[in-house]
Amino acid sequence: MNTQRKRRKAQVDQTACVACGCCVKVCPVQAIEIVRGVMARVNPDKCVGCGKCAAECPASVIRVREVDA
């Protein structure tokens, strides 16, 4: 029986991210940064899985998924 807890975390498709920064602006816990001006990266230790970044992303490259806690 698998009793592993699941948590929601945002994940960015870094190959399709346009680094517009919309996700950075709406993240309530500052879990997202733009790396080298070319892509967004989510810090999974800070991400609370609220989904605001995914809702705001104009390129639709952010997904909130359940991951093992």
C-alpha positions in Angstrom: 0.0 0.0 0.0 1.4 3.4 -1.1 1.0 5.9 1.7 3.3 8.5 0.0 1.8 12.0 0.3 1.4 14.1 -2.8 1.9 17.8 -3.1 1.2 20.2 -5.9 4.2 21.9 -7.6 4.6 24.1 -10.6 6.8 22.9 -13.5 7.9 24.9 -16.5 8.5 23.5 -19.9 11.9 25.3 -20.2 12.2 24.5 -23.9 9.1 26.6 -24.7 9.4 29.3 -22.0 9.8 32.8 -23.5 11.0 34.4 -20.2 8.3 37.1 -20.2 8.3 37.2 -16.3 4.5 37.1 -15.9 4.8 34.1 -13.6 7.4 35.9 -11.5 5.1 38.8 -10.9 2.2 36.8 -9.7 4.0 34.2 -7.5 3.0 34.9 -3.9 6.0 33.1 -2.4 8.7 34.2 -4.9 9.3 30.6 -6.0 10.0 31.5 -9.7 13.0 33.2 -11.2 14.1 34.0 -14.8 17.4 32.3 -15.5 19.9 33.9 -17.8 17.1 35.9 -19.4 15.9 32.9 -21.3 13.7 30.7 -19.1 11.7 30.6 -15.9 12.7 28.1 -13.2 10.6 27.1 -10.2 12.2 26.5 -6.8 10.2 23.4 -5.7 11.2 24.0 -2.0 9.3 27.4 -2.1 6.5 26.5 -4.5 3.1 26.0 -2.7 1.3 24.8 -5.9 -1.3 27.6 -6.0 -1.4 27.6 -9.8 -1.3 31.4 -10.2 1.7 31.2 -12.4 0.1 28.6 -14.7 -3.0 30.7 -15.0 -1.0 33.8 -15.9 1.4 32.3 -18.3 0.7 33.6 -21.8 2.6 30.7 -23.5 0.8 28.1 -21.4 4.1 26.3 -20.6 3.6 26.0 -16.8 1.7 23.1 -15.3 0.9 22.3 -11.7 1.3 18.6 -11.0 1.2 16.3 -8.1 4.6 15.1 -6.9 5.7 13.0 -4.1 6.2 15.0 -0.9 
